[in-house]
Amino acid sequence: MTRVFYSEQEAIAAVGRLDQTRLTRFLRAEVITPAEAGGQPVYRQVDIARMELLCDLCDDFELNDDALGLVMQLLDQLHGTRNDLVALMRALGEEPEEVKSRVQDRLGR
């Protein structure tokens, strides 16, 4: 998989409702953190998706910067928890059947 980076102008072009003012707002609120290449900020595909979500939150719910930060922090935590659960399920899947059964019994399944 090839990593694709977007310059600031390419990111603005890729996100329909994003403009320089809004991008600056997101950067100041620290809800977007660009990488750096050649001394310039660059954005990954995940940043583009995040900017689209942020635009939705601003336009549809009129969230201020503090609320944007809180919502994104909660989403980041949820994403981390999901990754932990996937890792746990993989590890459990590699255990003997008796261990799986014992865990399922404890979970009430």
Chimera marker file (.cmm) of the C-alpha trace (Angstrom):
<marker_set name="trace">
<marker id="1" x="0.000" y="0.000" z="0.000" r="1" g="1" b="0" radius="0.5"/>
<marker id="2" x="1.439" y="3.333" z="-1.031" r="1" g="1" b="0" radius="0.5"/>
<marker id="3" x="1.180" y="6.215" z="1.377" r="1" g="1" b="0" radius="0.5"/>
<marker id="4" x="-0.430" y="9.233" z="-0.159" r="1" g="1" b="0" radius="0.5"/>
<marker id="5" x="0.178" y="12.647" z="1.298" r="1" g="1" b="0" radius="0.5"/>
<marker id="6" x="-1.764" y="15.784" z="0.470" r="1" g="1" b="0" radius="0.5"/>
<marker id="7" x="-0.394" y="19.293" z="0.558" r="1" g="1" b="0" radius="0.5"/>
<marker id="8" x="-2.478" y="21.932" z="2.300" r="1" g="1" b="0" radius="0.5"/>
<marker id="9" x="-4.019" y="23.084" z="-0.989" r="1" g="1" b="0" radius="0.5"/>
<marker id="10" x="-4.694" y="19.477" z="-2.099" r="1" g="1" b="0" radius="0.5"/>
<marker id="11" x="-6.387" y="18.778" z="1.247" r="1" g="1" b="0" radius="0.5"/>
<marker id="12" x="-8.589" y="21.845" z="0.847" r="1" g="1" b="0" radius="0.5"/>
<marker id="13" x="-9.490" y="20.737" z="-2.685" r="1" g="1" b="0" radius="0.5"/>
<marker id="14" x="-10.223" y="17.172" z="-1.514" r="1" g="1" b="0" radius="0.5"/>
<marker id="15" x="-12.678" y="18.256" z="1.202" r="1" g="1" b="0" radius="0.5"/>
<marker id="16" x="-15.559" y="20.104" z="-0.394" r="1" g="1" b="0" radius="0.5"/>
<marker id="17" x="-16.528" y="22.316" z="2.538" r="1" g="1" b="0" radius="0.5"/>
<marker id="18" x="-13.000" y="23.036" z="3.719" r="1" g="1" b="0" radius="0.5"/>
<marker id="19" x="-11.333" y="26.378" z="3.146" r="1" g="1" b="0" radius="0.5"/>
<marker id="20" x="-8.159" y="27.968" z="4.496" r="1" g="1" b="0" radius="0.5"/>
<marker id="21" x="-9.988" y="29.672" z="7.355" r="1" g="1" b="0" radius="0.5"/>
<marker id="22" x="-11.636" y="26.460" z="8.506" r="1" g="1" b="0" radius="0.5"/>
<marker id="23" x="-8.410" y="24.453" z="8.174" r="1" g="1" b="0" radius="0.5"/>
<marker id="24" x="-6.606" y="27.069" z="10.281" r="1" g="1" b="0" radius="0.5"/>
<marker id="25" x="-9.390" y="26.769" z="12.872" r="1" g="1" b="0" radius="0.5"/>
<marker id="26" x="-8.974" y="22.976" z="13.001" r="1" g="1" b="0" radius="0.5"/>
<marker id="27" x="-5.208" y="23.307" z="13.359" r="1" g="1" b="0" radius="0.5"/>
<marker id="28" x="-5.506" y="25.873" z="16.160" r="1" g="1" b="0" radius="0.5"/>
<marker id="29" x="-8.045" y="23.664" z="17.939" r="1" g="1" b="0" radius="0.5"/>
<marker id="30" x="-5.565" y="20.783" z="17.537" r="1" g="1" b="0" radius="0.5"/>
<marker id="31" x="-8.194" y="18.444" z="16.115" r="1" g="1" b="0" radius="0.5"/>
<marker id="32" x="-6.003" y="17.947" z="13.026" r="1" g="1" b="0" radius="0.5"/>
<marker id="33" x="-2.296" y="17.278" z="13.307" r="1" g="1" b="0" radius="0.5"/>
<marker id="34" x="-0.490" y="17.174" z="9.983" r="1" g="1" b="0" radius="0.5"/>
<marker id="35" x="2.692" y="15.242" z="9.375" r="1" g="1" b="0" radius="0.5"/>
<marker id="36" x="5.685" y="17.053" z="7.943" r="1" g="1" b="0" radius="0.5"/>
<marker id="37" x="7.598" y="16.477" z="4.732" r="1" g="1" b="0" radius="0.5"/>
<marker id="38" x="10.281" y="18.805" z="3.456" r="1" g="1" b="0" radius="0.5"/>
<marker id="39" x="9.440" y="21.332" z="6.166" r="1" g="1" b="0" radius="0.5"/>
<marker id="40" x="5.827" y="21.582" z="4.946" r="1" g="1" b="0" radius="0.5"/>
<marker id="41" x="2.664" y="20.216" z="6.552" r="1" g="1" b="0" radius="0.5"/>
<marker id="42" x="1.204" y="17.200" z="4.750" r="1" g="1" b="0" radius="0.5"/>
<marker id="43" x="-2.019" y="15.351" z="5.342" r="1" g="1" b="0" radius="0.5"/>
<marker id="44" x="-2.791" y="11.636" z="5.143" r="1" g="1" b="0" radius="0.5"/>
<marker id="45" x="-5.999" y="10.037" z="3.962" r="1" g="1" b="0" radius="0.5"/>
<marker id="46" x="-7.107" y="9.642" z="7.584" r="1" g="1" b="0" radius="0.5"/>
<marker id="47" x="-6.655" y="13.402" z="8.035" r="1" g="1" b="0" radius="0.5"/>
<marker id="48" x="-8.868" y="14.028" z="4.996" r="1" g="1" b="0" radius="0.5"/>
<marker id="49" x="-11.590" y="11.802" z="6.475" r="1" g="1" b="0" radius="0.5"/>
<marker id="50" x="-11.211" y="13.590" z="9.799" r="1" g="1" b="0" radius="0.5"/>
<marker id="51" x="-11.566" y="16.987" z="8.093" r="1" g="1" b="0" radius="0.5"/>
<marker id="52" x="-14.745" y="15.816" z="6.374" r="1" g="1" b="0" radius="0.5"/>
<marker id="53" x="-16.163" y="14.714" z="9.732" r="1" g="1" b="0" radius="0.5"/>
<marker id="54" x="-15.143" y="17.992" z="11.338" r="1" g="1" b="0" radius="0.5"/>
<marker id="55" x="-16.882" y="19.943" z="8.563" r="1" g="1" b="0" radius="0.5"/>
<marker id="56" x="-20.017" y="17.854" z="9.161" r="1" g="1" b="0" radius="0.5"/>
<marker id="57" x="-19.877" y="18.565" z="12.893" r="1" g="1" b="0" radius="0.5"/>
<marker id="58" x="-19.407" y="22.290" z="12.298" r="1" g="1" b="0" radius="0.5"/>
<marker id="59" x="-22.127" y="22.587" z="9.662" r="1" g="1" b="0" radius="0.5"/>
<marker id="60" x="-24.723" y="20.195" z="11.049" r="1" g="1" b="0" radius="0.5"/>
<marker id="61" x="-24.274" y="20.750" z="14.787" r="1" g="1" b="0" radius="0.5"/>
<marker id="62" x="-22.544" y="24.145" z="14.940" r="1" g="1" b="0" radius="0.5"/>
<marker id="63" x="-19.977" y="22.857" z="17.444" r="1" g="1" b="0" radius="0.5"/>
<marker id="64" x="-17.444" y="25.301" z="18.841" r="1" g="1" b="0" radius="0.5"/>
<marker id="65" x="-13.739" y="24.478" z="19.065" r="1" g="1" b="0" radius="0.5"/>
<marker id="66" x="-13.945" y="23.052" z="22.588" r="1" g="1" b="0" radius="0.5"/>
<marker id="67" x="-16.818" y="20.773" z="21.627" r="1" g="1" b="0" radius="0.5"/>
<marker id="68" x="-14.991" y="19.693" z="18.460" r="1" g="1" b="0" radius="0.5"/>
<marker id="69" x="-11.971" y="18.780" z="20.559" r="1" g="1" b="0" radius="0.5"/>
<marker id="70" x="-14.074" y="16.798" z="22.998" r="1" g="1" b="0" radius="0.5"/>
<marker id="71" x="-15.970" y="14.908" z="20.285" r="1" g="1" b="0" radius="0.5"/>
<marker id="72" x="-12.770" y="14.041" z="18.435" r="1" g="1" b="0" radius="0.5"/>
<marker id="73" x="-11.056" y="12.962" z="21.661" r="1" g="1" b="0" radius="0.5"/>
<marker id="74" x="-13.969" y="10.628" z="22.413" r="1" g="1" b="0" radius="0.5"/>
<marker id="75" x="-13.907" y="9.233" z="18.875" r="1" g="1" b="0" radius="0.5"/>
<marker id="76" x="-10.159" y="8.643" z="19.135" r="1" g="1" b="0" radius="0.5"/>
<marker id="77" x="-10.669" y="6.803" z="22.439" r="1" g="1" b="0" radius="0.5"/>
<marker id="78" x="-13.437" y="4.706" z="20.929" r="1" g="1" b="0" radius="0.5"/>
<marker id="79" x="-11.229" y="3.843" z="17.966" r="1" g="1" b="0" radius="0.5"/>
<marker id="80" x="-8.410" y="2.812" z="20.324" r="1" g="1" b="0" radius="0.5"/>
<marker id="81" x="-10.790" y="0.669" z="22.351" r="1" g="1" b="0" radius="0.5"/>
<marker id="82" x="-12.043" y="-1.000" z="19.179" r="1" g="1" b="0" radius="0.5"/>
<marker id="83" x="-8.459" y="-1.827" z="18.176" r="1" g="1" b="0" radius="0.5"/>
<marker id="84" x="-7.840" y="-3.311" z="21.635" r="1" g="1" b="0" radius="0.5"/>
<marker id="85" x="-10.987" y="-5.424" z="21.345" r="1" g="1" b="0" radius="0.5"/>
<marker id="86" x="-9.955" y="-6.718" z="17.902" r="1" g="1" b="0" radius="0.5"/>
<marker id="87" x="-6.528" y="-7.692" z="19.299" r="1" g="1" b="0" radius="0.5"/>
<marker id="88" x="-8.175" y="-9.417" z="22.253" r="1" g="1" b="0" radius="0.5"/>
<marker id="89" x="-10.530" y="-11.345" z="19.965" r="1" g="1" b="0" radius="0.5"/>
<marker id="90" x="-7.594" y="-12.480" z="17.796" r="1" g="1" b="0" radius="0.5"/>
<marker id="91" x="-5.677" y="-13.636" z="20.856" r="1" g="1" b="0" radius="0.5"/>
<marker id="92" x="-8.729" y="-15.463" z="22.199" r="1" g="1" b="0" radius="0.5"/>
<marker id="93" x="-9.257" y="-17.078" z="18.797" r="1" g="1" b="0" radius="0.5"/>
<marker id="94" x="-5.823" y="-18.693" z="19.095" r="1" g="1" b="0" radius="0.5"/>
<marker id="95" x="-6.582" y="-20.241" z="22.475" r="1" g="1" b="0" radius="0.5"/>
<marker id="96" x="-7.720" y="-23.866" z="22.974" r="1" g="1" b="0" radius="0.5"/>
<marker id="97" x="-11.456" y="-24.548" z="22.883" r="1" g="1" b="0" radius="0.5"/>
<marker id="98" x="-11.622" y="-25.067" z="26.660" r="1" g="1" b="0" radius="0.5"/>
<marker id="99" x="-10.300" y="-21.538" z="27.232" r="1" g="1" b="0" radius="0.5"/>
<marker id="100" x="-12.760" y="-20.097" z="24.708" r="1" g="1" b="0" radius="0.5"/>
<marker id="101" x="-15.636" y="-21.948" z="26.396" r="1" g="1" b="0" radius="0.5"/>
<marker id="102" x="-14.577" y="-20.773" z="29.843" r="1" g="1" b="0" radius="0.5"/>
<marker id="103" x="-14.437" y="-17.140" z="28.650" r="1" g="1" b="0" radius="0.5"/>
<marker id="104" x="-17.836" y="-17.442" z="26.945" r="1" g="1" b="0" radius="0.5"/>
<marker id="105" x="-19.311" y="-18.920" z="30.148" r="1" g="1" b="0" radius="0.5"/>
<marker id="106" x="-17.957" y="-15.988" z="32.149" r="1" g="1" b="0" radius="0.5"/>
<marker id="107" x="-19.460" y="-13.573" z="29.650" r="1" g="1" b="0" radius="0.5"/>
<marker id="108" x="-22.811" y="-15.307" z="30.076" r="1" g="1" b="0" radius="0.5"/>
<marker id="109" x="-23.068" y="-16.608" z="26.526" r="1" g="1" b="0" radius="0.5"/>
<link id1="1" id2="2" r="1" g="1" b="0" radius="0.2"/>
<link id1="2" id2="3" r="1" g="1" b="0" radius="0.2"/>
<link id1="3" id2="4" r="1" g="1" b="0" radius="0.2"/>
<link id1="4" id2="5" r="1" g="1" b="0" radius="0.2"/>
<link id1="5" id2="6" r="1" g="1" b="0" radius="0.2"/>
<link id1="6" id2="7" r="1" g="1" b="0" radius="0.2"/>
<link id1="7" id2="8" r="1" g="1" b="0" radius="0.2"/>
<link id1="8" id2="9" r="1" g="1" b="0" radius="0.2"/>
<link id1="9" id2="10" r="1" g="1" b="0" radius="0.2"/>
<link id1="10" id2="11" r="1" g="1" b="0" radius="0.2"/>
<link id1="11" id2="12" r="1" g="1" b="0" radius="0.2"/>
<link id1="12" id2="13" r="1" g="1" b="0" radius="0.2"/>
<link id1="13" id2="14" r="1" g="1" b="0" radius="0.2"/>
<link id1="14" id2="15" r="1" g="1" b="0" radius="0.2"/>
<link id1="15" id2="16" r="1" g="1" b="0" radius="0.2"/>
<link id1="16" id2="17" r="1" g="1" b="0" radius="0.2"/>
<link id1="17" id2="18" r="1" g="1" b="0" radius="0.2"/>
<link id1="18" id2="19" r="1" g="1" b="0" radius="0.2"/>
<link id1="19" id2="20" r="1" g="1" b="0" radius="0.2"/>
<link id1="20" id2="21" r="1" g="1" b="0" radius="0.2"/>
<link id1="21" id2="22" r="1" g="1" b="0" radius="0.2"/>
<link id1="22" id2="23" r="1" g="1" b="0" radius="0.2"/>
<link id1="23" id2="24" r="1" g="1" b="0" radius="0.2"/>
<link id1="24" id2="25" r="1" g="1" b="0" radius="0.2"/>
<link id1="25" id2="26" r="1" g="1" b="0" radius="0.2"/>
<link id1="26" id2="27" r="1" g="1" b="0" radius="0.2"/>
<link id1="27" id2="28" r="1" g="1" b="0" radius="0.2"/>
<link id1="28" id2="29" r="1" g="1" b="0" radius="0.2"/>
<link id1="29" id2="30" r="1" g="1" b="0" radius="0.2"/>
<link id1="30" id2="31" r="1" g="1" b="0" radius="0.2"/>
<link id1="31" id2="32" r="1" g="1" b="0" radius="0.2"/>
<link id1="32" id2="33" r="1" g="1" b="0" radius="0.2"/>
<link id1="33" id2="34" r="1" g="1" b="0" radius="0.2"/>
<link id1="34" id2="35" r="1" g="1" b="0" radius="0.2"/>
<link id1="35" id2="36" r="1" g="1" b="0" radius="0.2"/>
<link id1="36" id2="37" r="1" g="1" b="0" radius="0.2"/>
<link id1="37" id2="38" r="1" g="1" b="0" radius="0.2"/>
<link id1="38" id2="39" r="1" g="1" b="0" radius="0.2"/>
<link id1="39" id2="40" r="1" g="1" b="0" radius="0.2"/>
<link id1="40" id2="41" r="1" g="1" b="0" radius="0.2"/>
<link id1="41" id2="42" r="1" g="1" b="0" radius="0.2"/>
<link id1="42" id2="43" r="1" g="1" b="0" radius="0.2"/>
<link id1="43" id2="44" r="1" g="1" b="0" radius="0.2"/>
<link id1="44" id2="45" r="1" g="1" b="0" radius="0.2"/>
<link id1="45" id2="46" r="1" g="1" b="0" radius="0.2"/>
<link id1="46" id2="47" r="1" g="1" b="0" radius="0.2"/>
<link id1="47" id2="48" r="1" g="1" b="0" radius="0.2"/>
<link id1="48" id2="49" r="1" g="1" b="0" radius="0.2"/>
<link id1="49" id2="50" r="1" g="1" b="0" radius="0.2"/>
<link id1="50" id2="51" r="1" g="1" b="0" radius="0.2"/>
<link id1="51" id2="52" r="1" g="1" b="0" radius="0.2"/>
<link id1="52" id2="53" r="1" g="1" b="0" radius="0.2"/>
<link id1="53" id2="54" r="1" g="1" b="0" radius="0.2"/>
<link id1="54" id2="55" r="1" g="1" b="0" radius="0.2"/>
<link id1="55" id2="56" r="1" g="1" b="0" radius="0.2"/>
<link id1="56" id2="57" r="1" g="1" b="0" radius="0.2"/>
<link id1="57" id2="58" r="1" g="1" b="0" radius="0.2"/>
<link id1="58" id2="59" r="1" g="1" b="0" radius="0.2"/>
<link id1="59" id2="60" r="1" g="1" b="0" radius="0.2"/>
<link id1="60" id2="61" r="1" g="1" b="0" radius="0.2"/>
<link id1="61" id2="62" r="1" g="1" b="0" radius="0.2"/>
<link id1="62" id2="63" r="1" g="1" b="0" radius="0.2"/>
<link id1="63" id2="64" r="1" g="1" b="0" radius="0.2"/>
<link id1="64" id2="65" r="1" g="1" b="0" radius="0.2"/>
<link id1="65" id2="66" r="1" g="1" b="0" radius="0.2"/>
<link id1="66" id2="67" r="1" g="1" b="0" radius="0.2"/>
<link id1="67" id2="68" r="1" g="1" b="0" radius="0.2"/>
<link id1="68" id2="69" r="1" g="1" b="0" radius="0.2"/>
<link id1="69" id2="70" r="1" g="1" b="0" radius="0.2"/>
<link id1="70" id2="71" r="1" g="1" b="0" radius="0.2"/>
<link id1="71" id2="72" r="1" g="1" b="0" radius="0.2"/>
<link id1="72" id2="73" r="1" g="1" b="0" radius="0.2"/>
<link id1="73" id2="74" r="1" g="1" b="0" radius="0.2"/>
<link id1="74" id2="75" r="1" g="1" b="0" radius="0.2"/>
<link id1="75" id2="76" r="1" g="1" b="0" radius="0.2"/>
<link id1="76" id2="77" r="1" g="1" b="0" radius="0.2"/>
<link id1="77" id2="78" r="1" g="1" b="0" radius="0.2"/>
<link id1="78" id2="79" r="1" g="1" b="0" radius="0.2"/>
<link id1="79" id2="80" r="1" g="1" b="0" radius="0.2"/>
<link id1="80" id2="81" r="1" g="1" b="0" radius="0.2"/>
<link id1="81" id2="82" r="1" g="1" b="0" radius="0.2"/>
<link id1="82" id2="83" r="1" g="1" b="0" radius="0.2"/>
<link id1="83" id2="84" r="1" g="1" b="0" radius="0.2"/>
<link id1="84" id2="85" r="1" g="1" b="0" radius="0.2"/>
<link id1="85" id2="86" r="1" g="1" b="0" radius="0.2"/>
<link id1="86" id2="87" r="1" g="1" b="0" radius="0.2"/>
<link id1="87" id2="88" r="1" g="1" b="0" radius="0.2"/>
<link id1="88" id2="89" r="1" g="1" b="0" radius="0.2"/>
<link id1="89" id2="90" r="1" g="1" b="0" radius="0.2"/>
<link id1="90" id2="91" r="1" g="1" b="0" radius="0.2"/>
<link id1="91" id2="92" r="1" g="1" b="0" radius="0.2"/>
<link id1="92" id2="93" r="1" g="1" b="0" radius="0.2"/>
<link id1="93" id2="94" r="1" g="1" b="0" radius="0.2"/>
<link id1="94" id2="95" r="1" g="1" b="0" radius="0.2"/>
<link id1="95" id2="96" r="1" g="1" b="0" radius="0.2"/>
<link id1="96" id2="97" r="1" g="1" b="0" radius="0.2"/>
<link id1="97" id2="98" r="1" g="1" b="0" radius="0.2"/>
<link id1="98" id2="99" r="1" g="1" b="0" radius="0.2"/>
<link id1="99" id2="100" r="1" g="1" b="0" radius="0.2"/>
<link id1="100" id2="101" r="1" g="1" b="0" radius="0.2"/>
<link id1="101" id2="102" r="1" g="1" b="0" radius="0.2"/>
<link id1="102" id2="103" r="1" g="1" b="0" radius="0.2"/>
<link id1="103" id2="104" r="1" g="1" b="0" radius="0.2"/>
<link id1="104" id2="105" r="1" g="1" b="0" radius="0.2"/>
<link id1="105" id2="106" r="1" g="1" b="0" radius="0.2"/>
<link id1="106" id2="107" r="1" g="1" b="0" radius="0.2"/>
<link id1="107" id2="108" r="1" g="1" b="0" radius="0.2"/>
<link id1="108" id2="109" r="1" g="1" b="0" radius="0.2"/>
</marker_set>
